[in-house]
Amino acid sequence: MSEHHAWSMKPLAERLEWVAAFRRAVASYERDLCALMEQEVGKSRLEALTSDIAPVLAACKHVEKNAKRLFRPRALGRAPFWLGKMRVRVHREPLGDIAIIATWNYPVGLLGVQLVQALAAGNCVTVKPSERAPRTQALLLGLAQASGLPAGALRWTHPNREAGEQLLFSRRFDHVVFTGSTVIGRDIASILAPNMTGLTLELSGRDSAFVLGDADPKHAAACLWAGLCLNAGQTCMGPRRALVHRSVYQAFCAEITALATNASTRRMIDQNAAMRCYTLATQAVAQGARDAASHARGGPSAQTPIPAPVDGFWRPTVLLDCPGDHDVVKGDHFGPLLAVVPVDTLDQALLIHDACDQHLTASIFTQDIQGAKLLAHSLHATNITINDLIVPTAHPDVSIGGRGESGIGVTRGDEGLLAMTRPVYVSVSKGLIRRAAMKPGRMVLGTLARLIRWRYGGSDGLRDALSGVLPGAQPLIGADERRIPGGPASEKMTA
């Protein structure tokens, strides 16, 4: 029996016992995991607890509570009359052998949830840890193994950068899960395409915040500032641009300027990432944007240079008065840099939003909740937050999924758990194919045609009406000769 088959054939109850054991192990080792995250990626204990540890523990609880319901075989409804008596049940089966290529910005939160869902579904998993958080993820994977996994259910590679490519070229997987940049995600998709390997790509967003004319500017500014600073701005759902209605623009700028003025530097993942933000910011200032912090310190006419990053440390930066076509507004960076754009209409804001091709999430600040819910359907994102951002997506029932340049497929929540399985439909019947192969007489065929047309709402009147408007359509038979092709002209077909 293969290692995959041995794990997948274990009863779901036993796999959920492993989930519970893993949950207890992570909770017991939270101090060690938090300390490693602080050393490797610069997370504070508070951020590590709330954005990495707690989401994994909640996801375990979610799987323990909901997996039986989601994976339970279920009978489908009655078959249509023309299929006769038959019964169909749908089962959920694991995908098989899964590779997870892990990321560094939430080294426990993202990998932990993906790991729990893949293994709980009965898959075998091979992980390529991030080279930026090797010790953190080695401890997490060790806890998973020590919580009762059989040999072969979980493996992991060396964390160096080359290991991911080597893994994908050396083995054929049934599914690959990758979290990271769009550039690398596209490369992975091209590697997997020849073998038609399924994949989930959780890529970055370049997301918008809409501050509408009836918004509370103080609340909107506080939320956006918190989101900008969270994890040093290195969050795939972090805000990149604030599209602020002119009627609340000055009040919003005053509020967020007060917050930016006292900002301290944050540790980013490396100097290159910080320099990318710095370069975009200085270019925008040269083109007329204003750095909120230096403007506040020096008065209305002041514009002192933005401090350059040192060893990856850079202060969160808010740029005011950005035209919608500035490079910084496009949001092609991964750090604490926010472009604030004044807009006169919602249509203008939507044009700027739509010009970006990566929409993972979006946030709306307004007093009109119903209007915001309607606007949400126009934003091309999977997760929309109203009067908040980022934190509500940590709900364990919520799935995360991009589209287009922001990714393929979903992780987390019910949909993410189901995505680690495939449906198998098992039918029981009495030789339908044998009956279908028997050639009926004209009368039987005519009766069947009339029954099908009647059952599904067809009529001669509707056919006549549609024949007149179908572009280039020519009736197969005349209106006065509605019969089964090949049958006698006298055999009329009526509804």
NORJO-V165505 format. One record per residue. N is the residue number from 0. NEAR is the number of other C-alpha atoms within 8 Angstrom. Layout:
# NORJO-V165505
n=(N N)
near=(NEAR NEAR)
This chain:
# NORJO-V165505
n=(0 1 2 3 4 5 6 7 8 9 10 11 12 13 14 15 16 17 18 19 20 21 22 23 24 25 26 27 28 29 30 31 32 33 34 35 36 37 38 39 40 41 42 43 44 45 46 47 48 49 50 51 52 53 54 55 56 57 58 59 60 61 62 63 64 65 66 67 68 69 70 71 72 73 74 75 76 77 78 79 80 81 82 83 84 85 86 87 88 89 90 91 92 93 94 95 96 97 98 99 100 101 102 103 104 105 106 107 108 109 110 111 112 113 114 115 116 117 118 119 120 121 122 123 124 125 126 127 128 129 130 131 132 133 134 135 136 137 138 139 140 141 142 143 144 145 146 147 148 149 150 151 152 153 154 155 156 157 158 159 160 161 162 163 164 165 166 167 168 169 170 171 172 173 174 175 176 177 178 179 180 181 182 183 184 185 186 187 188 189 190 191 192 193 194 195 196 197 198 199 200 201 202 203 204 205 206 207 208 209 210 211 212 213 214 215 216 217 218 219 220 221 222 223 224 225 226 227 228 229 230 231 232 233 234 235 236 237 238 239 240 241 242 243 244 245 246 247 248 249 250 251 252 253 254 255 256 257 258 259 260 261 262 263 264 265 266 267 268 269 270 271 272 273 274 275 276 277 278 279 280 281 282 283 284 285 286 287 288 289 290 291 292 293 294 295 296 297 298 299 300 301 302 303 304 305 306 307 308 309 310 311 312 313 314 315 316 317 318 319 320 321 322 323 324 325 326 327 328 329 330 331 332 333 334 335 336 337 338 339 340 341 342 343 344 345 346 347 348 349 350 351 352 353 354 355 356 357 358 359 360 361 362 363 364 365 366 367 368 369 370 371 372 373 374 375 376 377 378 379 380 381 382 383 384 385 386 387 388 389 390 391 392 393 394 395 396 397 398 399 400 401 402 403 404 405 406 407 408 409 410 411 412 413 414 415 416 417 418 419 420 421 422 423 424 425 426 427 428 429 430 431 432 433 434 435 436 437 438 439 440 441 442 443 444 445 446 447 448 449 450 451 452 453 454 455 456 457 458 459 460 461 462 463 464 465 466 467 468 469 470 471 472 473 474 475 476 477 478 479 480 481 482 483 484 485 486 487 488 489 490 491 492 493 494)
near=(4 5 10 13 8 9 12 12 7 9 7 9 6 8 12 11 8 11 13 11 10 11 12 8 10 12 9 7 8 10 7 7 12 13 9 10 14 12 8 10 12 10 11 8 9 6 11 13 11 9 11 14 14 10 14 14 11 9 13 13 10 12 13 11 7 9 10 9 6 8 9 8 8 7 8 8 5 6 9 6 6 4 8 7 7 11 11 11 11 12 12 11 10 11 11 11 12 15 12 14 13 14 13 10 8 10 16 13 13 12 12 11 13 11 10 11 13 14 12 12 12 16 17 16 14 12 12 14 15 15 9 7 13 10 8 13 12 9 9 12 9 8 11 10 10 7 10 8 10 7 6 8 13 11 8 9 9 7 10 8 7 6 11 10 7 8 8 11 8 6 6 7 11 10 13 13 12 13 11 12 8 11 6 8 14 8 8 8 9 8 9 11 8 7 6 6 11 8 11 13 14 17 14 13 13 16 15 13 13 12 14 12 10 8 11 9 11 10 8 14 12 11 10 10 11 8 12 15 10 10 9 12 14 12 10 10 11 13 13 14 14 13 13 15 14 10 6 13 10 8 9 13 10 8 12 14 12 10 10 13 11 7 8 6 8 9 9 15 9 8 12 7 13 15 11 9 13 11 8 10 13 10 8 14 11 7 6 8 12 11 13 14 13 13 14 11 8 10 7 6 6 9 9 7 6 9 5 7 12 7 6 14 12 13 10 15 12 14 16 12 10 15 9 7 7 9 9 10 12 12 10 7 7 10 13 13 13 12 13 13 13 12 11 7 7 9 6 9 11 9 8 10 9 8 7 9 7 12 16 17 13 15 13 14 14 14 7 7 8 6 7 11 8 8 8 8 7 6 11 6 11 10 9 10 12 11 10 12 12 10 6 8 9 9 7 11 8 10 13 12 13 18 13 8 10 16 15 12 12 13 14 16 12 11 10 13 15 10 10 12 11 10 8 8 8 8 8 7 8 5 6 8 6 7 7 7 6 6 5 6 6 7 6 8 9 10 8 8 8 11 8 8 11 10 7 6 6 10 10 8 6 8 9 9 8 8 10 6 6 7 4 4 6 5 6 4 7 7 6 4 9 12 12 8 4 4 8 6 8 6 9 8 9 7 8)
